[in-house]
């Protein structure tokens, strides 16, 4: 199936091929969730409050590999109708090829510096797909993707990424009794006394840079939280969410701030608390249309 889809992608308009490929992976791929059960992504999203969290990373990787390959084949110039410019005059779509960025061409226009979102496609409980357009140096603050996988393709430009893994073991939310002993009888760690309710444990990954045409994927735990800062010419990133955010199924997007942990190091890992903040006042992401994409 992946081979057929690959051929299809290079022959047709890239977005249409990708939609079909994502729909196929979401609906037809059977994922092992227990000893004998094999569900597809909508079934898992419907029946499990923790979404894809119960599926191993290696299984998810195998299942989503065709989508990652499909994202890699997208022709950014064709998809966004990009105009090539002289070196240094705009972001790159690949080494040495510079283009005019499109952040000021999204309609309706809004404050310069605002991150824009061009919606491409969504099927409830299955997937959603869209392009984030970052003006130069724009930021998307630290946020999560509960129980979800997100595949991303940088279409142009570069971004600095801060990412965290969500800890698989979380502390007890409300300890039965107060005690100076940091471990409960169950062996679960309590929250530090000065850490607000709703905080979770996470592990900080090394800050890295993504640049077009990079593709990346995050999982229900691994890399599940991230923050982006666009480079000096801005960036465009196509995201595929499997399954989409959905308030009714406990898949809200939450913004967080990082607090240092009292016992900071866990083995070689940089352990921190992440505390929900609500959407930061200085962050706005506004939907818009662009040329032929709406
Ligand atoms: Fe995200």
py3Dmol code that shows the C-alpha trace and the ligand (Angstrom):
import py3Dmol

protein = """\
ATOM      1  CA  UNK A   1       0.000   0.000   0.000  1.00  0.00           C
ATOM      2  CA  UNK A   2       2.741   2.461   0.917  1.00  0.00           C
ATOM      3  CA  UNK A   3       4.422   1.901  -2.461  1.00  0.00           C
ATOM      4  CA  UNK A   4       1.209   2.557  -4.388  1.00  0.00           C
ATOM      5  CA  UNK A   5       0.562   5.690  -2.382  1.00  0.00           C
ATOM      6  CA  UNK A   6       4.108   6.912  -2.956  1.00  0.00           C
ATOM      7  CA  UNK A   7       3.660   6.626  -6.710  1.00  0.00           C
ATOM      8  CA  UNK A   8       0.301   8.344  -6.453  1.00  0.00           C
ATOM      9  CA  UNK A   9       1.831  11.225  -4.476  1.00  0.00           C
ATOM     10  CA  UNK A  10       4.444  12.030  -7.061  1.00  0.00           C
ATOM     11  CA  UNK A  11       1.926  11.884  -9.884  1.00  0.00           C
ATOM     12  CA  UNK A  12      -0.857  14.034  -8.482  1.00  0.00           C
ATOM     13  CA  UNK A  13      -1.148  17.303  -6.582  1.00  0.00           C
ATOM     14  CA  UNK A  14       0.761  16.542  -3.400  1.00  0.00           C
ATOM     15  CA  UNK A  15      -1.873  17.579  -0.868  1.00  0.00           C
ATOM     16  CA  UNK A  16      -4.568  15.326  -2.282  1.00  0.00           C
ATOM     17  CA  UNK A  17      -2.231  12.368  -2.186  1.00  0.00           C
ATOM     18  CA  UNK A  18      -1.257  13.128   1.386  1.00  0.00           C
ATOM     19  CA  UNK A  19      -4.880  13.388   2.542  1.00  0.00           C
ATOM     20  CA  UNK A  20      -5.618   9.963   1.090  1.00  0.00           C
ATOM     21  CA  UNK A  21      -2.497   8.515   2.621  1.00  0.00           C
ATOM     22  CA  UNK A  22      -3.272   9.909   6.094  1.00  0.00           C
ATOM     23  CA  UNK A  23      -6.901   8.732   5.866  1.00  0.00           C
ATOM     24  CA  UNK A  24      -5.673   5.297   4.870  1.00  0.00           C
ATOM     25  CA  UNK A  25      -3.189   5.085   7.759  1.00  0.00           C
ATOM     26  CA  UNK A  26      -5.749   6.413  10.271  1.00  0.00           C
ATOM     27  CA  UNK A  27      -8.516   4.026   9.247  1.00  0.00           C
ATOM     28  CA  UNK A  28      -6.988   0.918   7.780  1.00  0.00           C
ATOM     29  CA  UNK A  29      -3.823   0.392   9.819  1.00  0.00           C
ATOM     30  CA  UNK A  30      -4.597  -2.025  12.608  1.00  0.00           C
ATOM     31  CA  UNK A  31      -2.574  -1.284  15.717  1.00  0.00           C
ATOM     32  CA  UNK A  32      -1.845  -3.840  18.405  1.00  0.00           C
ATOM     33  CA  UNK A  33      -3.130  -2.426  21.707  1.00  0.00           C
ATOM     34  CA  UNK A  34      -3.361  -5.549  23.844  1.00  0.00           C
ATOM     35  CA  UNK A  35      -2.407  -9.182  23.569  1.00  0.00           C
ATOM     36  CA  UNK A  36      -4.974  -9.838  20.877  1.00  0.00           C
ATOM     37  CA  UNK A  37      -6.776  -6.596  20.093  1.00  0.00           C
ATOM     38  CA  UNK A  38      -5.963  -4.761  16.885  1.00  0.00           C
ATOM     39  CA  UNK A  39      -7.639  -1.385  16.468  1.00  0.00           C
ATOM     40  CA  UNK A  40      -7.320   1.471  14.031  1.00  0.00           C
ATOM     41  CA  UNK A  41      -6.604   5.034  15.193  1.00  0.00           C
ATOM     42  CA  UNK A  42     -10.275   6.242  15.394  1.00  0.00           C
ATOM     43  CA  UNK A  43     -11.193   3.157  17.427  1.00  0.00           C
ATOM     44  CA  UNK A  44      -8.340   3.776  19.845  1.00  0.00           C
ATOM     45  CA  UNK A  45      -9.228   7.478  20.101  1.00  0.00           C
ATOM     46  CA  UNK A  46     -12.873   6.603  20.820  1.00  0.00           C
ATOM     47  CA  UNK A  47     -12.335   3.835  23.316  1.00  0.00           C
ATOM     48  CA  UNK A  48      -9.321   5.053  25.236  1.00  0.00           C
ATOM     49  CA  UNK A  49      -9.181   8.299  27.212  1.00  0.00           C
ATOM     50  CA  UNK A  50      -5.418   8.261  26.917  1.00  0.00           C
ATOM     51  CA  UNK A  51      -5.538   8.030  23.120  1.00  0.00           C
ATOM     52  CA  UNK A  52      -2.526   6.395  21.537  1.00  0.00           C
ATOM     53  CA  UNK A  53      -0.608   6.331  24.857  1.00  0.00           C
ATOM     54  CA  UNK A  54      -1.210   2.613  25.230  1.00  0.00           C
ATOM     55  CA  UNK A  55       0.567   1.822  21.960  1.00  0.00           C
ATOM     56  CA  UNK A  56       4.323   1.310  21.858  1.00  0.00           C
ATOM     57  CA  UNK A  57       6.504   3.853  20.062  1.00  0.00           C
ATOM     58  CA  UNK A  58       7.933   1.192  17.754  1.00  0.00           C
ATOM     59  CA  UNK A  59       4.417   0.147  16.657  1.00  0.00           C
ATOM     60  CA  UNK A  60       3.385   3.769  16.088  1.00  0.00           C
ATOM     61  CA  UNK A  61       6.585   4.449  14.160  1.00  0.00           C
ATOM     62  CA  UNK A  62       5.958   1.511  11.872  1.00  0.00           C
ATOM     63  CA  UNK A  63       2.316   2.496  11.342  1.00  0.00           C
ATOM     64  CA  UNK A  64       3.081   6.154  10.590  1.00  0.00           C
ATOM     65  CA  UNK A  65       6.168   5.664   8.433  1.00  0.00           C
ATOM     66  CA  UNK A  66       4.216   5.952   5.121  1.00  0.00           C
ATOM     67  CA  UNK A  67       2.810   9.325   6.228  1.00  0.00           C
ATOM     68  CA  UNK A  68       6.288  10.529   7.136  1.00  0.00           C
ATOM     69  CA  UNK A  69       7.513   9.488   3.696  1.00  0.00           C
ATOM     70  CA  UNK A  70       4.519  11.205   2.073  1.00  0.00           C
ATOM     71  CA  UNK A  71       5.320  14.423   3.929  1.00  0.00           C
ATOM     72  CA  UNK A  72       8.905  14.168   2.698  1.00  0.00           C
ATOM     73  CA  UNK A  73       7.691  14.097  -0.911  1.00  0.00           C
ATOM     74  CA  UNK A  74       5.638  17.283  -0.752  1.00  0.00           C
ATOM     75  CA  UNK A  75       6.802  19.938  -3.168  1.00  0.00           C
ATOM     76  CA  UNK A  76       6.674  23.065  -0.984  1.00  0.00           C
ATOM     77  CA  UNK A  77       7.029  25.412  -3.963  1.00  0.00           C
ATOM     78  CA  UNK A  78       4.029  23.849  -5.658  1.00  0.00           C
ATOM     79  CA  UNK A  79       1.915  23.553  -2.514  1.00  0.00           C
ATOM     80  CA  UNK A  80       2.409  27.167  -1.417  1.00  0.00           C
ATOM     81  CA  UNK A  81       2.998  28.710  -4.857  1.00  0.00           C
ATOM     82  CA  UNK A  82       6.372  30.037  -3.697  1.00  0.00           C
ATOM     83  CA  UNK A  83       8.434  32.507  -5.651  1.00  0.00           C
ATOM     84  CA  UNK A  84      12.196  32.046  -5.708  1.00  0.00           C
ATOM     85  CA  UNK A  85      14.324  35.001  -4.572  1.00  0.00           C
ATOM     86  CA  UNK A  86      18.031  35.789  -4.338  1.00  0.00           C
ATOM     87  CA  UNK A  87      20.137  34.206  -1.613  1.00  0.00           C
ATOM     88  CA  UNK A  88      19.638  35.890   1.748  1.00  0.00           C
ATOM     89  CA  UNK A  89      16.359  37.558   0.678  1.00  0.00           C
ATOM     90  CA  UNK A  90      14.077  34.931   2.145  1.00  0.00           C
ATOM     91  CA  UNK A  91      13.856  31.556   3.908  1.00  0.00           C
ATOM     92  CA  UNK A  92      15.162  28.407   2.252  1.00  0.00           C
ATOM     93  CA  UNK A  93      13.059  25.483   1.046  1.00  0.00           C
ATOM     94  CA  UNK A  94      16.243  23.458   0.818  1.00  0.00           C
ATOM     95  CA  UNK A  95      19.960  24.172   0.845  1.00  0.00           C
ATOM     96  CA  UNK A  96      20.667  27.115  -1.445  1.00  0.00           C
ATOM     97  CA  UNK A  97      17.068  27.684  -2.671  1.00  0.00           C
ATOM     98  CA  UNK A  98      15.502  30.822  -1.170  1.00  0.00           C
ATOM     99  CA  UNK A  99      11.845  31.873  -1.504  1.00  0.00           C
ATOM    100  CA  UNK A 100       9.613  34.784  -0.654  1.00  0.00           C
ATOM    101  CA  UNK A 101       7.834  34.009   2.626  1.00  0.00           C
ATOM    102  CA  UNK A 102       4.021  34.236   2.664  1.00  0.00           C
ATOM    103  CA  UNK A 103       3.219  35.425   6.214  1.00  0.00           C
ATOM    104  CA  UNK A 104       1.999  38.822   4.913  1.00  0.00           C
ATOM    105  CA  UNK A 105      -0.188  37.228   2.201  1.00  0.00           C
ATOM    106  CA  UNK A 106      -2.596  35.379   4.516  1.00  0.00           C
ATOM    107  CA  UNK A 107      -6.129  36.805   4.549  1.00  0.00           C
ATOM    108  CA  UNK A 108      -7.706  38.418   6.418  1.00  0.00           C
ATOM    109  CA  UNK A 109      -4.568  40.285   7.452  1.00  0.00           C
ATOM    110  CA  UNK A 110      -3.845  40.840  11.128  1.00  0.00           C
ATOM    111  CA  UNK A 111      -1.112  42.193  13.395  1.00  0.00           C
ATOM    112  CA  UNK A 112       2.313  41.525  11.921  1.00  0.00           C
ATOM    113  CA  UNK A 113       4.093  38.941  14.009  1.00  0.00           C
ATOM    114  CA  UNK A 114       0.960  36.810  14.511  1.00  0.00           C
ATOM    115  CA  UNK A 115       1.288  33.093  13.793  1.00  0.00           C
ATOM    116  CA  UNK A 116      -1.272  32.040  11.169  1.00  0.00           C
ATOM    117  CA  UNK A 117      -2.929  28.667  10.619  1.00  0.00           C
ATOM    118  CA  UNK A 118      -4.204  27.511   7.219  1.00  0.00           C
ATOM    119  CA  UNK A 119      -6.607  24.645   7.747  1.00  0.00           C
ATOM    120  CA  UNK A 120      -6.344  21.951   5.088  1.00  0.00           C
ATOM    121  CA  UNK A 121      -8.395  18.988   6.185  1.00  0.00           C
ATOM    122  CA  UNK A 122      -9.990  17.323   9.230  1.00  0.00           C
ATOM    123  CA  UNK A 123     -12.003  14.197   9.875  1.00  0.00           C
ATOM    124  CA  UNK A 124     -13.271  14.089  13.456  1.00  0.00           C
ATOM    125  CA  UNK A 125     -11.594  11.408  15.542  1.00  0.00           C
ATOM    126  CA  UNK A 126      -9.223  10.515  12.687  1.00  0.00           C
ATOM    127  CA  UNK A 127      -6.835  13.292  11.751  1.00  0.00           C
ATOM    128  CA  UNK A 128      -6.407  16.980  11.084  1.00  0.00           C
ATOM    129  CA  UNK A 129      -3.977  18.707   8.784  1.00  0.00           C
ATOM    130  CA  UNK A 130      -2.914  22.320   8.395  1.00  0.00           C
ATOM    131  CA  UNK A 131      -0.004  24.684   7.841  1.00  0.00           C
ATOM    132  CA  UNK A 132       1.388  27.029  10.507  1.00  0.00           C
ATOM    133  CA  UNK A 133       2.911  30.176   9.033  1.00  0.00           C
ATOM    134  CA  UNK A 134       5.461  31.830  11.302  1.00  0.00           C
ATOM    135  CA  UNK A 135       6.503  35.433  10.636  1.00  0.00           C
ATOM    136  CA  UNK A 136      10.198  36.112  11.370  1.00  0.00           C
ATOM    137  CA  UNK A 137      11.138  35.213  14.966  1.00  0.00           C
ATOM    138  CA  UNK A 138       7.523  34.293  15.851  1.00  0.00           C
ATOM    139  CA  UNK A 139       7.001  31.932  18.774  1.00  0.00           C
ATOM    140  CA  UNK A 140       4.558  29.115  19.530  1.00  0.00           C
ATOM    141  CA  UNK A 141       4.885  28.648  23.304  1.00  0.00           C
ATOM    142  CA  UNK A 142       5.310  25.310  25.065  1.00  0.00           C
ATOM    143  CA  UNK A 143       2.201  23.138  24.619  1.00  0.00           C
ATOM    144  CA  UNK A 144       1.208  19.468  24.599  1.00  0.00           C
ATOM    145  CA  UNK A 145      -0.601  16.958  22.348  1.00  0.00           C
ATOM    146  CA  UNK A 146      -2.320  14.553  24.777  1.00  0.00           C
ATOM    147  CA  UNK A 147      -2.411  10.949  23.607  1.00  0.00           C
ATOM    148  CA  UNK A 148      -1.618  12.027  20.060  1.00  0.00           C
ATOM    149  CA  UNK A 149       1.044  11.676  17.381  1.00  0.00           C
ATOM    150  CA  UNK A 150       2.000  14.708  15.330  1.00  0.00           C
ATOM    151  CA  UNK A 151       3.939  14.525  12.088  1.00  0.00           C
ATOM    152  CA  UNK A 152       5.472  17.742  10.805  1.00  0.00           C
ATOM    153  CA  UNK A 153       7.209  18.858   7.632  1.00  0.00           C
ATOM    154  CA  UNK A 154       9.073  22.144   7.508  1.00  0.00           C
ATOM    155  CA  UNK A 155       8.024  23.638   4.157  1.00  0.00           C
ATOM    156  CA  UNK A 156      10.325  26.653   4.321  1.00  0.00           C
ATOM    157  CA  UNK A 157      12.567  28.369   6.830  1.00  0.00           C
ATOM    158  CA  UNK A 158      14.024  27.187  10.090  1.00  0.00           C
ATOM    159  CA  UNK A 159      12.928  26.976  13.708  1.00  0.00           C
ATOM    160  CA  UNK A 160      14.523  26.440  17.071  1.00  0.00           C
ATOM    161  CA  UNK A 161      12.700  23.657  18.900  1.00  0.00           C
ATOM    162  CA  UNK A 162      12.531  23.111  22.623  1.00  0.00           C
ATOM    163  CA  UNK A 163      10.971  19.718  23.334  1.00  0.00           C
ATOM    164  CA  UNK A 164      10.171  17.595  26.350  1.00  0.00           C
ATOM    165  CA  UNK A 165       9.192  13.998  26.907  1.00  0.00           C
ATOM    166  CA  UNK A 166       6.199  13.501  29.168  1.00  0.00           C
ATOM    167  CA  UNK A 167       7.115  11.150  32.030  1.00  0.00           C
ATOM    168  CA  UNK A 168       5.246   7.853  31.870  1.00  0.00           C
ATOM    169  CA  UNK A 169       5.002   7.731  35.673  1.00  0.00           C
ATOM    170  CA  UNK A 170       3.309  10.778  37.158  1.00  0.00           C
ATOM    171  CA  UNK A 171       3.192  11.612  40.879  1.00  0.00           C
ATOM    172  CA  UNK A 172       0.050  11.240  42.958  1.00  0.00           C
ATOM    173  CA  UNK A 173      -2.060  14.349  42.491  1.00  0.00           C
ATOM    174  CA  UNK A 174      -3.424  14.501  46.047  1.00  0.00           C
ATOM    175  CA  UNK A 175      -1.470  12.640  48.712  1.00  0.00           C
ATOM    176  CA  UNK A 176      -3.633  11.092  51.435  1.00  0.00           C
ATOM    177  CA  UNK A 177      -1.622  12.635  54.252  1.00  0.00           C
ATOM    178  CA  UNK A 178       1.047  15.251  54.496  1.00  0.00           C
ATOM    179  CA  UNK A 179       4.474  13.889  55.218  1.00  0.00           C
ATOM    180  CA  UNK A 180       8.082  14.874  54.767  1.00  0.00           C
ATOM    181  CA  UNK A 181       8.688  11.452  53.237  1.00  0.00           C
ATOM    182  CA  UNK A 182       8.773  11.976  49.480  1.00  0.00           C
ATOM    183  CA  UNK A 183       7.500   8.535  48.513  1.00  0.00           C
ATOM    184  CA  UNK A 184       4.029   7.166  49.048  1.00  0.00           C
ATOM    185  CA  UNK A 185       3.356   3.598  49.982  1.00  0.00           C
ATOM    186  CA  UNK A 186       2.514   2.806  46.381  1.00  0.00           C
ATOM    187  CA  UNK A 187       6.004   3.897  45.438  1.00  0.00           C
ATOM    188  CA  UNK A 188       4.679   6.874  43.493  1.00  0.00           C
ATOM    189  CA  UNK A 189       6.333  10.206  44.063  1.00  0.00           C
ATOM    190  CA  UNK A 190       4.272  13.136  45.331  1.00  0.00           C
ATOM    191  CA  UNK A 191       4.324  16.550  43.805  1.00  0.00           C
ATOM    192  CA  UNK A 192       6.805  18.958  45.368  1.00  0.00           C
ATOM    193  CA  UNK A 193       4.793  20.982  47.926  1.00  0.00           C
ATOM    194  CA  UNK A 194       5.354  24.262  46.059  1.00  0.00           C
ATOM    195  CA  UNK A 195       4.372  22.900  42.650  1.00  0.00           C
ATOM    196  CA  UNK A 196       0.829  23.888  41.561  1.00  0.00           C
ATOM    197  CA  UNK A 197      -1.915  21.340  41.063  1.00  0.00           C
ATOM    198  CA  UNK A 198      -2.052  19.943  37.536  1.00  0.00           C
ATOM    199  CA  UNK A 199       1.721  19.999  37.188  1.00  0.00           C
ATOM    200  CA  UNK A 200       3.352  16.994  35.567  1.00  0.00           C
ATOM    201  CA  UNK A 201       6.810  15.564  35.404  1.00  0.00           C
ATOM    202  CA  UNK A 202       8.666  15.790  32.117  1.00  0.00           C
ATOM    203  CA  UNK A 203      12.180  15.350  30.770  1.00  0.00           C
ATOM    204  CA  UNK A 204      13.855  18.156  28.908  1.00  0.00           C
ATOM    205  CA  UNK A 205      15.430  17.209  25.576  1.00  0.00           C
ATOM    206  CA  UNK A 206      18.297  19.097  24.034  1.00  0.00           C
ATOM    207  CA  UNK A 207      17.188  22.224  22.150  1.00  0.00           C
ATOM    208  CA  UNK A 208      17.600  21.617  18.416  1.00  0.00           C
ATOM    209  CA  UNK A 209      16.959  23.276  15.076  1.00  0.00           C
ATOM    210  CA  UNK A 210      14.608  22.185  12.315  1.00  0.00           C
ATOM    211  CA  UNK A 211      15.120  23.479   8.804  1.00  0.00           C
ATOM    212  CA  UNK A 212      13.307  22.849   5.525  1.00  0.00           C
ATOM    213  CA  UNK A 213      12.822  20.185   4.239  1.00  0.00           C
ATOM    214  CA  UNK A 214      13.073  18.386   7.633  1.00  0.00           C
ATOM    215  CA  UNK A 215      10.279  16.026   8.758  1.00  0.00           C
ATOM    216  CA  UNK A 216       9.726  15.118  12.384  1.00  0.00           C
ATOM    217  CA  UNK A 217       7.290  13.129  14.506  1.00  0.00           C
ATOM    218  CA  UNK A 218       6.227  13.270  18.145  1.00  0.00           C
ATOM    219  CA  UNK A 219       4.487  10.593  20.197  1.00  0.00           C
ATOM    220  CA  UNK A 220       2.130  10.468  23.217  1.00  0.00           C
ATOM    221  CA  UNK A 221       5.173  10.611  25.534  1.00  0.00           C
ATOM    222  CA  UNK A 222       8.337  11.082  23.458  1.00  0.00           C
ATOM    223  CA  UNK A 223       8.700  14.708  22.371  1.00  0.00           C
ATOM    224  CA  UNK A 224       5.025  15.312  23.213  1.00  0.00           C
ATOM    225  CA  UNK A 225       5.582  18.911  24.387  1.00  0.00           C
ATOM    226  CA  UNK A 226       7.295  21.497  22.267  1.00  0.00           C
ATOM    227  CA  UNK A 227       7.953  25.194  21.748  1.00  0.00           C
ATOM    228  CA  UNK A 228       9.079  26.806  18.487  1.00  0.00           C
ATOM    229  CA  UNK A 229      10.896  30.008  17.678  1.00  0.00           C
ATOM    230  CA  UNK A 230      11.076  30.803  13.970  1.00  0.00           C
ATOM    231  CA  UNK A 231      14.280  31.982  12.324  1.00  0.00           C
ATOM    232  CA  UNK A 232      14.914  35.499  10.939  1.00  0.00           C
ATOM    233  CA  UNK A 233      12.997  34.865   7.688  1.00  0.00           C
ATOM    234  CA  UNK A 234      10.058  33.021   9.257  1.00  0.00           C
ATOM    235  CA  UNK A 235       8.926  29.458   8.594  1.00  0.00           C
ATOM    236  CA  UNK A 236       6.029  27.328   7.355  1.00  0.00           C
ATOM    237  CA  UNK A 237       5.253  23.949   8.923  1.00  0.00           C
ATOM    238  CA  UNK A 238       2.680  21.406   7.743  1.00  0.00           C
ATOM    239  CA  UNK A 239       1.283  19.436  10.697  1.00  0.00           C
ATOM    240  CA  UNK A 240      -0.673  16.177  10.649  1.00  0.00           C
ATOM    241  CA  UNK A 241      -2.391  15.406  13.978  1.00  0.00           C
ATOM    242  CA  UNK A 242      -3.447  11.818  14.657  1.00  0.00           C
ATOM    243  CA  UNK A 243      -6.025  11.985  16.168  1.00  0.00           C
ATOM    244  CA  UNK A 244      -6.956  15.721  16.288  1.00  0.00           C
ATOM    245  CA  UNK A 245      -7.391  17.792  19.445  1.00  0.00           C
ATOM    246  CA  UNK A 246     -10.844  17.069  20.859  1.00  0.00           C
ATOM    247  CA  UNK A 247     -12.198  18.545  24.105  1.00  0.00           C
ATOM    248  CA  UNK A 248     -14.852  15.823  24.492  1.00  0.00           C
ATOM    249  CA  UNK A 249     -12.215  13.116  24.454  1.00  0.00           C
ATOM    250  CA  UNK A 250      -9.788  14.876  26.817  1.00  0.00           C
ATOM    251  CA  UNK A 251      -7.444  15.989  24.068  1.00  0.00           C
ATOM    252  CA  UNK A 252      -7.250  19.709  24.814  1.00  0.00           C
ATOM    253  CA  UNK A 253      -4.155  21.697  23.953  1.00  0.00           C
ATOM    254  CA  UNK A 254      -2.619  22.996  27.181  1.00  0.00           C
ATOM    255  CA  UNK A 255       0.162  25.561  27.477  1.00  0.00           C
ATOM    256  CA  UNK A 256       2.812  25.013  30.117  1.00  0.00           C
ATOM    257  CA  UNK A 257       5.706  26.684  31.822  1.00  0.00           C
ATOM    258  CA  UNK A 258       8.734  24.825  33.079  1.00  0.00           C
ATOM    259  CA  UNK A 259       9.697  24.731  36.753  1.00  0.00           C
ATOM    260  CA  UNK A 260      12.918  23.290  37.939  1.00  0.00           C
ATOM    261  CA  UNK A 261      12.590  20.066  39.910  1.00  0.00           C
ATOM    262  CA  UNK A 262      13.980  19.719  43.439  1.00  0.00           C
ATOM    263  CA  UNK A 263      15.736  16.456  42.547  1.00  0.00           C
ATOM    264  CA  UNK A 264      16.571  17.626  39.064  1.00  0.00           C
ATOM    265  CA  UNK A 265      18.448  14.713  37.630  1.00  0.00           C
ATOM    266  CA  UNK A 266      16.871  11.296  37.114  1.00  0.00           C
ATOM    267  CA  UNK A 267      19.653   9.093  35.854  1.00  0.00           C
ATOM    268  CA  UNK A 268      21.063  11.104  32.970  1.00  0.00           C
ATOM    269  CA  UNK A 269      17.771  12.810  32.235  1.00  0.00           C
ATOM    270  CA  UNK A 270      16.981  16.459  32.954  1.00  0.00           C
ATOM    271  CA  UNK A 271      13.772  16.192  34.958  1.00  0.00           C
ATOM    272  CA  UNK A 272      11.453  19.214  35.328  1.00  0.00           C
ATOM    273  CA  UNK A 273       7.911  20.086  36.345  1.00  0.00           C
ATOM    274  CA  UNK A 274       5.578  21.435  33.691  1.00  0.00           C
ATOM    275  CA  UNK A 275       2.778  23.639  35.027  1.00  0.00           C
ATOM    276  CA  UNK A 276      -0.365  24.609  33.048  1.00  0.00           C
ATOM    277  CA  UNK A 277      -0.502  28.359  32.340  1.00  0.00           C
ATOM    278  CA  UNK A 278      -3.509  28.984  30.098  1.00  0.00           C
ATOM    279  CA  UNK A 279      -2.772  30.524  26.715  1.00  0.00           C
ATOM    280  CA  UNK A 280      -0.004  33.131  27.115  1.00  0.00           C
ATOM    281  CA  UNK A 281      -1.416  36.668  26.610  1.00  0.00           C
ATOM    282  CA  UNK A 282       1.227  37.571  24.070  1.00  0.00           C
ATOM    283  CA  UNK A 283       0.553  34.525  21.886  1.00  0.00           C
ATOM    284  CA  UNK A 284      -2.034  34.535  19.131  1.00  0.00           C
ATOM    285  CA  UNK A 285      -2.572  32.066  16.337  1.00  0.00           C
ATOM    286  CA  UNK A 286      -5.224  33.172  13.868  1.00  0.00           C
ATOM    287  CA  UNK A 287      -6.727  31.046  11.101  1.00  0.00           C
ATOM    288  CA  UNK A 288      -6.622  32.417   7.617  1.00  0.00           C
ATOM    289  CA  UNK A 289      -6.751  31.618   3.927  1.00  0.00           C
ATOM    290  CA  UNK A 290      -4.028  31.680   1.366  1.00  0.00           C
ATOM    291  CA  UNK A 291      -4.410  31.658  -2.382  1.00  0.00           C
ATOM    292  CA  UNK A 292      -5.594  28.263  -3.622  1.00  0.00           C
ATOM    293  CA  UNK A 293      -5.423  26.524  -0.230  1.00  0.00           C
ATOM    294  CA  UNK A 294      -8.873  27.740   0.859  1.00  0.00           C
TER     295      UNK A 294
END
"""
ligand_1 = """\
1
LIG
Fe 2.378 21.451 18.561
"""
view = py3Dmol.view(width=600, height=400)
view.addModel(protein, "pdb")
view.setStyle({"model": 0}, {"cartoon": {"style": "trace"}})
view.addModel(ligand_1, "xyz")
view.setStyle({"model": 1}, {"stick": {}})
view.zoomTo()
view.show()
